[in-house]
Amino acid sequence: MAKLLIIISLLVYSPQDNPTVFICDSASLEVYHLDEKCEGLQRCKHDILKISKEEAMAMYSIIHFKNEQLIVSKPLKDFMYLESKGFFRTHRSYLVNSKKVERFSSAYGNEVILENGVKVPVSRSAKEKFKVYMNA
């Protein structure tokens, strides 16, 4: 697994996605499934929970590594300890590794551009704090 942590963001769905997700209700499994007929979900020997996308958005975070993604069943607030390790919360839904920020841009709204070209939004309330943080 790549050791380079780039972004942590809340799970976001586009309108065409299934409005529900499915979870195997097991203490040891923390994986969600978008398709009820998913092979992994078929192996579940426990109850299968069907939850709304709003509930899923609050319960899951996506951790982006250099070459892969990991979905964990923890909200973004559980990762706030990373702020003391060089991460900055640019938006309600994003926590970025400040070492991977290439630049700040306000050309199309406030956003940071990471080394890999990914654009991450910066909220109006975080804009000035982020600029000060990056110049410190």
C-alpha positions in Angstrom: 0.0 0.0 0.0 1.4 3.4 -0.9 2.5 5.4 2.1 1.7 8.8 0.6 -1.6 10.2 2.0 -2.9 12.9 -0.2 -6.6 13.7 0.6 -9.2 12.6 3.0 -12.7 13.4 1.9 -16.3 12.5 2.7 -17.9 10.0 0.5 -19.9 11.9 -2.2 -22.4 10.6 -4.6 -23.5 12.0 -7.9 -27.2 12.3 -8.6 -27.2 9.3 -11.0 -25.8 7.0 -8.3 -28.0 4.6 -6.4 -29.6 6.6 -3.5 -28.9 3.8 -1.1 -25.9 1.8 0.0 -25.8 -1.7 1.6 -23.7 -2.7 4.6 -23.0 -6.2 6.0 -23.9 -5.7 9.7 -20.8 -7.4 11.1 -18.6 -6.1 13.9 -15.5 -7.1 11.8 -16.6 -5.7 8.4 -16.6 -2.0 7.7 -17.3 -2.0 3.9 -20.2 -0.5 2.1 -21.6 -1.7 -1.2 -23.5 0.3 -3.9 -25.0 -2.8 -5.5 -27.2 -5.2 -3.5 -26.0 -8.0 -5.8 -22.3 -7.3 -5.1 -20.2 -10.5 -4.8 -18.8 -9.3 -1.5 -22.2 -8.6 -0.1 -23.4 -12.1 -1.1 -20.8 -13.6 1.2 -22.2 -11.7 4.2 -23.5 -14.1 6.9 -25.1 -11.3 8.9 -28.0 -8.9 8.3 -27.6 -6.6 5.4 -28.4 -3.0 6.3 -29.8 -0.6 3.6 -29.1 3.0 4.4 -29.6 6.3 2.6 -26.8 8.1 0.9 -27.1 10.9 3.4 -26.4 8.5 6.3 -23.5 7.0 4.3 -22.0 10.4 3.7 -21.8 11.0 7.4 -20.4 7.6 8.2 -17.7 7.0 5.6 -14.5 8.7 4.5 -12.4 8.1 1.5 -8.6 8.1 2.0 -6.8 8.8 -1.2 -3.2 7.5 -1.5 -0.9 8.0 -4.4 -2.2 5.0 -6.4 -5.3 3.8 -4.6 -8.2 4.7 -2.4 -9.4 3.2 0.9 -13.0 3.6 2.2 -13.3 3.6 6.0 -16.3 3.7 8.2 -15.3 6.8 10.1 -16.4 10.4 9.7 -13.9 13.0 8.8 -13.9 14.4 12.3 -12.1 11.2 13.4 -9.1 12.3 11.4 -8.8 15.8 12.8 -5.8 14.7 14.8 -3.9 14.9 11.5 -4.0 18.7 11.7 -1.0 18.5 14.1 0.8 16.4 11.5 0.7 18.8 8.5 -2.9 18.4 7.3 -5.4 21.3 6.9 -9.2 21.2 6.7 -9.9 23.2 3.5 -13.6 22.5 3.5 -16.2 20.7 5.5 -15.6 17.6 3.4 -11.8 17.8 2.9 -8.6 17.4 4.9 -5.4 17.8 2.7 -1.8 17.0 3.3 -0.2 20.5 3.1 3.1 18.9 1.9 1.3 17.9 -1.3 -0.2 21.3 -2.1 1.2 22.8 -5.3 -0.7 26.1 -5.2 -3.8 28.0 -4.2 -6.2 29.2 -7.0 -9.2 31.5 -7.0 -9.7 31.4 -10.7 -12.7 29.1 -10.5 -13.6 29.5 -6.9 -11.3 28.9 -4.1 -9.3 25.7 -4.5 -5.9 24.1 -3.9 -4.2 22.2 -6.6 -2.2 19.2 -5.4 1.0 17.8 -6.9 -1.0 15.2 -8.9 -3.3 17.9 -10.4 -6.3 17.1 -8.2 -8.3 20.2 -7.3 -9.7 20.4 -3.7 -12.2 23.1 -2.7 -11.4 25.7 -0.1 -14.4 27.2 1.8 -14.7 30.9 2.2 -14.3 30.6 5.9 -11.0 28.6 5.5 -9.5 30.7 2.7 -7.6 33.2 4.8 -6.6 30.7 7.5 -5.3 28.4 4.8 -3.2 31.2 3.2 -1.7 32.1 6.6 -1.1 28.4 7.4 0.7 27.8 4.1 2.9 30.9 4.5 3.9 30.1 8.0 
